[in-house]
């Protein structure tokens, strides 16, 4: 193998090692959609980060109501839309489960 090929191979190995280390430390993640059902029968679809759903998520509750929006620490957070089982719809902002506006 030529010296140039050895240098390129070494650089590629270092870059791959740095990317794997950054991924392992949580510097970036590859979003994968997961669907899970909790013990109450609610169905969550979204991305997991260290075992918790975060970011955009869809929750279909046992009663047929649906939340489509953000989650933070397992709570409704950010802008989202709640559709009740009866059909009424609310779109608004939440902060860690607390409603921020009147809709």
Chimera marker file (.cmm) of the C-alpha trace (Angstrom):
<marker_set name="trace">
<marker id="1" x="0.000" y="0.000" z="0.000" r="1" g="1" b="0" radius="0.5"/>
<marker id="2" x="1.344" y="3.430" z="-0.918" r="1" g="1" b="0" radius="0.5"/>
<marker id="3" x="2.112" y="6.050" z="1.720" r="1" g="1" b="0" radius="0.5"/>
<marker id="4" x="-0.767" y="8.194" z="0.432" r="1" g="1" b="0" radius="0.5"/>
<marker id="5" x="-3.225" y="5.265" z="0.719" r="1" g="1" b="0" radius="0.5"/>
<marker id="6" x="-1.996" y="4.581" z="4.275" r="1" g="1" b="0" radius="0.5"/>
<marker id="7" x="-2.528" y="8.255" z="5.183" r="1" g="1" b="0" radius="0.5"/>
<marker id="8" x="-6.069" y="8.293" z="3.739" r="1" g="1" b="0" radius="0.5"/>
<marker id="9" x="-6.907" y="5.022" z="5.500" r="1" g="1" b="0" radius="0.5"/>
<marker id="10" x="-5.594" y="6.440" z="8.785" r="1" g="1" b="0" radius="0.5"/>
<marker id="11" x="-7.654" y="9.620" z="8.393" r="1" g="1" b="0" radius="0.5"/>
<marker id="12" x="-10.799" y="7.626" z="7.641" r="1" g="1" b="0" radius="0.5"/>
<marker id="13" x="-10.210" y="5.458" z="10.727" r="1" g="1" b="0" radius="0.5"/>
<marker id="14" x="-9.788" y="8.548" z="12.934" r="1" g="1" b="0" radius="0.5"/>
<marker id="15" x="-12.952" y="10.193" z="11.533" r="1" g="1" b="0" radius="0.5"/>
<marker id="16" x="-14.993" y="7.027" z="12.087" r="1" g="1" b="0" radius="0.5"/>
<marker id="17" x="-13.660" y="6.730" z="15.640" r="1" g="1" b="0" radius="0.5"/>
<marker id="18" x="-14.559" y="10.364" z="16.392" r="1" g="1" b="0" radius="0.5"/>
<marker id="19" x="-18.068" y="9.953" z="14.961" r="1" g="1" b="0" radius="0.5"/>
<marker id="20" x="-18.669" y="6.798" z="17.014" r="1" g="1" b="0" radius="0.5"/>
<marker id="21" x="-17.409" y="8.509" z="20.169" r="1" g="1" b="0" radius="0.5"/>
<marker id="22" x="-19.630" y="11.555" z="19.541" r="1" g="1" b="0" radius="0.5"/>
<marker id="23" x="-22.647" y="9.299" z="18.974" r="1" g="1" b="0" radius="0.5"/>
<marker id="24" x="-21.931" y="7.343" z="22.146" r="1" g="1" b="0" radius="0.5"/>
<marker id="25" x="-21.740" y="10.591" z="24.133" r="1" g="1" b="0" radius="0.5"/>
<marker id="26" x="-25.101" y="11.730" z="22.748" r="1" g="1" b="0" radius="0.5"/>
<marker id="27" x="-23.739" y="14.535" z="20.571" r="1" g="1" b="0" radius="0.5"/>
<marker id="28" x="-26.140" y="13.460" z="17.860" r="1" g="1" b="0" radius="0.5"/>
<marker id="29" x="-28.684" y="10.759" z="17.369" r="1" g="1" b="0" radius="0.5"/>
<marker id="30" x="-30.248" y="9.011" z="14.455" r="1" g="1" b="0" radius="0.5"/>
<marker id="31" x="-34.023" y="9.380" z="14.828" r="1" g="1" b="0" radius="0.5"/>
<marker id="32" x="-35.881" y="6.115" z="14.646" r="1" g="1" b="0" radius="0.5"/>
<marker id="33" x="-39.651" y="5.980" z="15.031" r="1" g="1" b="0" radius="0.5"/>
<marker id="34" x="-40.709" y="3.610" z="17.778" r="1" g="1" b="0" radius="0.5"/>
<marker id="35" x="-44.223" y="2.548" z="18.744" r="1" g="1" b="0" radius="0.5"/>
<marker id="36" x="-44.843" y="1.457" z="22.329" r="1" g="1" b="0" radius="0.5"/>
<marker id="37" x="-47.911" y="0.829" z="24.432" r="1" g="1" b="0" radius="0.5"/>
<marker id="38" x="-47.821" y="1.852" z="28.097" r="1" g="1" b="0" radius="0.5"/>
<marker id="39" x="-49.373" y="-0.077" z="30.983" r="1" g="1" b="0" radius="0.5"/>
<marker id="40" x="-52.651" y="1.881" z="30.590" r="1" g="1" b="0" radius="0.5"/>
<marker id="41" x="-52.962" y="0.953" z="26.910" r="1" g="1" b="0" radius="0.5"/>
<marker id="42" x="-51.979" y="4.347" z="25.484" r="1" g="1" b="0" radius="0.5"/>
<marker id="43" x="-49.955" y="4.030" z="22.258" r="1" g="1" b="0" radius="0.5"/>
<marker id="44" x="-46.904" y="6.271" z="21.731" r="1" g="1" b="0" radius="0.5"/>
<marker id="45" x="-45.190" y="6.756" z="18.362" r="1" g="1" b="0" radius="0.5"/>
<marker id="46" x="-42.049" y="8.865" z="18.179" r="1" g="1" b="0" radius="0.5"/>
<marker id="47" x="-38.334" y="8.956" z="18.888" r="1" g="1" b="0" radius="0.5"/>
<marker id="48" x="-36.718" y="7.712" z="22.075" r="1" g="1" b="0" radius="0.5"/>
<marker id="49" x="-33.822" y="9.396" z="23.796" r="1" g="1" b="0" radius="0.5"/>
<marker id="50" x="-32.365" y="7.446" z="26.717" r="1" g="1" b="0" radius="0.5"/>
<marker id="51" x="-35.634" y="5.529" z="27.089" r="1" g="1" b="0" radius="0.5"/>
<marker id="52" x="-37.996" y="8.541" z="26.993" r="1" g="1" b="0" radius="0.5"/>
<marker id="53" x="-40.104" y="9.796" z="24.117" r="1" g="1" b="0" radius="0.5"/>
<marker id="54" x="-38.928" y="13.264" z="23.137" r="1" g="1" b="0" radius="0.5"/>
<marker id="55" x="-39.631" y="15.691" z="20.340" r="1" g="1" b="0" radius="0.5"/>
<marker id="56" x="-42.517" y="15.109" z="17.959" r="1" g="1" b="0" radius="0.5"/>
<marker id="57" x="-44.760" y="12.313" z="19.169" r="1" g="1" b="0" radius="0.5"/>
<marker id="58" x="-48.227" y="10.955" z="18.569" r="1" g="1" b="0" radius="0.5"/>
<marker id="59" x="-50.103" y="9.536" z="21.536" r="1" g="1" b="0" radius="0.5"/>
<marker id="60" x="-53.325" y="7.642" z="20.971" r="1" g="1" b="0" radius="0.5"/>
<marker id="61" x="-55.070" y="7.341" z="24.316" r="1" g="1" b="0" radius="0.5"/>
<marker id="62" x="-57.241" y="4.366" z="25.285" r="1" g="1" b="0" radius="0.5"/>
<marker id="63" x="-60.408" y="6.504" z="24.969" r="1" g="1" b="0" radius="0.5"/>
<marker id="64" x="-59.542" y="7.366" z="21.345" r="1" g="1" b="0" radius="0.5"/>
<marker id="65" x="-58.211" y="10.881" z="22.021" r="1" g="1" b="0" radius="0.5"/>
<marker id="66" x="-54.985" y="11.793" z="20.203" r="1" g="1" b="0" radius="0.5"/>
<marker id="67" x="-52.109" y="14.164" z="21.011" r="1" g="1" b="0" radius="0.5"/>
<marker id="68" x="-49.771" y="15.146" z="18.173" r="1" g="1" b="0" radius="0.5"/>
<marker id="69" x="-46.973" y="17.424" z="19.277" r="1" g="1" b="0" radius="0.5"/>
<marker id="70" x="-43.921" y="17.643" z="21.455" r="1" g="1" b="0" radius="0.5"/>
<marker id="71" x="-43.075" y="15.850" z="24.684" r="1" g="1" b="0" radius="0.5"/>
<marker id="72" x="-40.527" y="16.853" z="27.290" r="1" g="1" b="0" radius="0.5"/>
<marker id="73" x="-39.905" y="14.755" z="30.416" r="1" g="1" b="0" radius="0.5"/>
<marker id="74" x="-42.977" y="12.720" z="29.472" r="1" g="1" b="0" radius="0.5"/>
<marker id="75" x="-45.248" y="15.789" z="29.511" r="1" g="1" b="0" radius="0.5"/>
<marker id="76" x="-47.008" y="17.734" z="26.746" r="1" g="1" b="0" radius="0.5"/>
<marker id="77" x="-44.576" y="20.475" z="25.788" r="1" g="1" b="0" radius="0.5"/>
<marker id="78" x="-44.454" y="22.985" z="22.948" r="1" g="1" b="0" radius="0.5"/>
<marker id="79" x="-47.017" y="23.358" z="20.197" r="1" g="1" b="0" radius="0.5"/>
<marker id="80" x="-49.373" y="20.470" z="19.682" r="1" g="1" b="0" radius="0.5"/>
<marker id="81" x="-52.867" y="19.418" z="18.734" r="1" g="1" b="0" radius="0.5"/>
<marker id="82" x="-55.202" y="17.434" z="20.979" r="1" g="1" b="0" radius="0.5"/>
<marker id="83" x="-58.178" y="15.749" z="19.324" r="1" g="1" b="0" radius="0.5"/>
<marker id="84" x="-60.737" y="14.408" z="21.769" r="1" g="1" b="0" radius="0.5"/>
<marker id="85" x="-62.576" y="11.136" z="21.331" r="1" g="1" b="0" radius="0.5"/>
<marker id="86" x="-65.726" y="13.243" z="20.846" r="1" g="1" b="0" radius="0.5"/>
<marker id="87" x="-64.106" y="15.084" z="17.939" r="1" g="1" b="0" radius="0.5"/>
<marker id="88" x="-63.318" y="18.543" z="19.310" r="1" g="1" b="0" radius="0.5"/>
<marker id="89" x="-59.825" y="19.822" z="18.507" r="1" g="1" b="0" radius="0.5"/>
<marker id="90" x="-57.493" y="22.072" z="20.473" r="1" g="1" b="0" radius="0.5"/>
<marker id="91" x="-54.185" y="23.398" z="19.142" r="1" g="1" b="0" radius="0.5"/>
<marker id="92" x="-52.017" y="25.322" z="21.564" r="1" g="1" b="0" radius="0.5"/>
<marker id="93" x="-48.802" y="25.681" z="23.505" r="1" g="1" b="0" radius="0.5"/>
<marker id="94" x="-47.877" y="23.712" z="26.575" r="1" g="1" b="0" radius="0.5"/>
<marker id="95" x="-44.926" y="23.981" z="28.942" r="1" g="1" b="0" radius="0.5"/>
<marker id="96" x="-44.120" y="20.720" z="30.733" r="1" g="1" b="0" radius="0.5"/>
<marker id="97" x="-47.802" y="19.745" z="30.846" r="1" g="1" b="0" radius="0.5"/>
<marker id="98" x="-49.214" y="23.208" z="31.620" r="1" g="1" b="0" radius="0.5"/>
<marker id="99" x="-51.400" y="25.022" z="29.077" r="1" g="1" b="0" radius="0.5"/>
<marker id="100" x="-49.811" y="28.376" z="28.108" r="1" g="1" b="0" radius="0.5"/>
<marker id="101" x="-52.580" y="29.986" z="26.061" r="1" g="1" b="0" radius="0.5"/>
<marker id="102" x="-56.281" y="29.883" z="25.515" r="1" g="1" b="0" radius="0.5"/>
<marker id="103" x="-56.089" y="28.237" z="22.098" r="1" g="1" b="0" radius="0.5"/>
<link id1="1" id2="2" r="1" g="1" b="0" radius="0.2"/>
<link id1="2" id2="3" r="1" g="1" b="0" radius="0.2"/>
<link id1="3" id2="4" r="1" g="1" b="0" radius="0.2"/>
<link id1="4" id2="5" r="1" g="1" b="0" radius="0.2"/>
<link id1="5" id2="6" r="1" g="1" b="0" radius="0.2"/>
<link id1="6" id2="7" r="1" g="1" b="0" radius="0.2"/>
<link id1="7" id2="8" r="1" g="1" b="0" radius="0.2"/>
<link id1="8" id2="9" r="1" g="1" b="0" radius="0.2"/>
<link id1="9" id2="10" r="1" g="1" b="0" radius="0.2"/>
<link id1="10" id2="11" r="1" g="1" b="0" radius="0.2"/>
<link id1="11" id2="12" r="1" g="1" b="0" radius="0.2"/>
<link id1="12" id2="13" r="1" g="1" b="0" radius="0.2"/>
<link id1="13" id2="14" r="1" g="1" b="0" radius="0.2"/>
<link id1="14" id2="15" r="1" g="1" b="0" radius="0.2"/>
<link id1="15" id2="16" r="1" g="1" b="0" radius="0.2"/>
<link id1="16" id2="17" r="1" g="1" b="0" radius="0.2"/>
<link id1="17" id2="18" r="1" g="1" b="0" radius="0.2"/>
<link id1="18" id2="19" r="1" g="1" b="0" radius="0.2"/>
<link id1="19" id2="20" r="1" g="1" b="0" radius="0.2"/>
<link id1="20" id2="21" r="1" g="1" b="0" radius="0.2"/>
<link id1="21" id2="22" r="1" g="1" b="0" radius="0.2"/>
<link id1="22" id2="23" r="1" g="1" b="0" radius="0.2"/>
<link id1="23" id2="24" r="1" g="1" b="0" radius="0.2"/>
<link id1="24" id2="25" r="1" g="1" b="0" radius="0.2"/>
<link id1="25" id2="26" r="1" g="1" b="0" radius="0.2"/>
<link id1="26" id2="27" r="1" g="1" b="0" radius="0.2"/>
<link id1="27" id2="28" r="1" g="1" b="0" radius="0.2"/>
<link id1="28" id2="29" r="1" g="1" b="0" radius="0.2"/>
<link id1="29" id2="30" r="1" g="1" b="0" radius="0.2"/>
<link id1="30" id2="31" r="1" g="1" b="0" radius="0.2"/>
<link id1="31" id2="32" r="1" g="1" b="0" radius="0.2"/>
<link id1="32" id2="33" r="1" g="1" b="0" radius="0.2"/>
<link id1="33" id2="34" r="1" g="1" b="0" radius="0.2"/>
<link id1="34" id2="35" r="1" g="1" b="0" radius="0.2"/>
<link id1="35" id2="36" r="1" g="1" b="0" radius="0.2"/>
<link id1="36" id2="37" r="1" g="1" b="0" radius="0.2"/>
<link id1="37" id2="38" r="1" g="1" b="0" radius="0.2"/>
<link id1="38" id2="39" r="1" g="1" b="0" radius="0.2"/>
<link id1="39" id2="40" r="1" g="1" b="0" radius="0.2"/>
<link id1="40" id2="41" r="1" g="1" b="0" radius="0.2"/>
<link id1="41" id2="42" r="1" g="1" b="0" radius="0.2"/>
<link id1="42" id2="43" r="1" g="1" b="0" radius="0.2"/>
<link id1="43" id2="44" r="1" g="1" b="0" radius="0.2"/>
<link id1="44" id2="45" r="1" g="1" b="0" radius="0.2"/>
<link id1="45" id2="46" r="1" g="1" b="0" radius="0.2"/>
<link id1="46" id2="47" r="1" g="1" b="0" radius="0.2"/>
<link id1="47" id2="48" r="1" g="1" b="0" radius="0.2"/>
<link id1="48" id2="49" r="1" g="1" b="0" radius="0.2"/>
<link id1="49" id2="50" r="1" g="1" b="0" radius="0.2"/>
<link id1="50" id2="51" r="1" g="1" b="0" radius="0.2"/>
<link id1="51" id2="52" r="1" g="1" b="0" radius="0.2"/>
<link id1="52" id2="53" r="1" g="1" b="0" radius="0.2"/>
<link id1="53" id2="54" r="1" g="1" b="0" radius="0.2"/>
<link id1="54" id2="55" r="1" g="1" b="0" radius="0.2"/>
<link id1="55" id2="56" r="1" g="1" b="0" radius="0.2"/>
<link id1="56" id2="57" r="1" g="1" b="0" radius="0.2"/>
<link id1="57" id2="58" r="1" g="1" b="0" radius="0.2"/>
<link id1="58" id2="59" r="1" g="1" b="0" radius="0.2"/>
<link id1="59" id2="60" r="1" g="1" b="0" radius="0.2"/>
<link id1="60" id2="61" r="1" g="1" b="0" radius="0.2"/>
<link id1="61" id2="62" r="1" g="1" b="0" radius="0.2"/>
<link id1="62" id2="63" r="1" g="1" b="0" radius="0.2"/>
<link id1="63" id2="64" r="1" g="1" b="0" radius="0.2"/>
<link id1="64" id2="65" r="1" g="1" b="0" radius="0.2"/>
<link id1="65" id2="66" r="1" g="1" b="0" radius="0.2"/>
<link id1="66" id2="67" r="1" g="1" b="0" radius="0.2"/>
<link id1="67" id2="68" r="1" g="1" b="0" radius="0.2"/>
<link id1="68" id2="69" r="1" g="1" b="0" radius="0.2"/>
<link id1="69" id2="70" r="1" g="1" b="0" radius="0.2"/>
<link id1="70" id2="71" r="1" g="1" b="0" radius="0.2"/>
<link id1="71" id2="72" r="1" g="1" b="0" radius="0.2"/>
<link id1="72" id2="73" r="1" g="1" b="0" radius="0.2"/>
<link id1="73" id2="74" r="1" g="1" b="0" radius="0.2"/>
<link id1="74" id2="75" r="1" g="1" b="0" radius="0.2"/>
<link id1="75" id2="76" r="1" g="1" b="0" radius="0.2"/>
<link id1="76" id2="77" r="1" g="1" b="0" radius="0.2"/>
<link id1="77" id2="78" r="1" g="1" b="0" radius="0.2"/>
<link id1="78" id2="79" r="1" g="1" b="0" radius="0.2"/>
<link id1="79" id2="80" r="1" g="1" b="0" radius="0.2"/>
<link id1="80" id2="81" r="1" g="1" b="0" radius="0.2"/>
<link id1="81" id2="82" r="1" g="1" b="0" radius="0.2"/>
<link id1="82" id2="83" r="1" g="1" b="0" radius="0.2"/>
<link id1="83" id2="84" r="1" g="1" b="0" radius="0.2"/>
<link id1="84" id2="85" r="1" g="1" b="0" radius="0.2"/>
<link id1="85" id2="86" r="1" g="1" b="0" radius="0.2"/>
<link id1="86" id2="87" r="1" g="1" b="0" radius="0.2"/>
<link id1="87" id2="88" r="1" g="1" b="0" radius="0.2"/>
<link id1="88" id2="89" r="1" g="1" b="0" radius="0.2"/>
<link id1="89" id2="90" r="1" g="1" b="0" radius="0.2"/>
<link id1="90" id2="91" r="1" g="1" b="0" radius="0.2"/>
<link id1="91" id2="92" r="1" g="1" b="0" radius="0.2"/>
<link id1="92" id2="93" r="1" g="1" b="0" radius="0.2"/>
<link id1="93" id2="94" r="1" g="1" b="0" radius="0.2"/>
<link id1="94" id2="95" r="1" g="1" b="0" radius="0.2"/>
<link id1="95" id2="96" r="1" g="1" b="0" radius="0.2"/>
<link id1="96" id2="97" r="1" g="1" b="0" radius="0.2"/>
<link id1="97" id2="98" r="1" g="1" b="0" radius="0.2"/>
<link id1="98" id2="99" r="1" g="1" b="0" radius="0.2"/>
<link id1="99" id2="100" r="1" g="1" b="0" radius="0.2"/>
<link id1="100" id2="101" r="1" g="1" b="0" radius="0.2"/>
<link id1="101" id2="102" r="1" g="1" b="0" radius="0.2"/>
<link id1="102" id2="103" r="1" g="1" b="0" radius="0.2"/>
</marker_set>
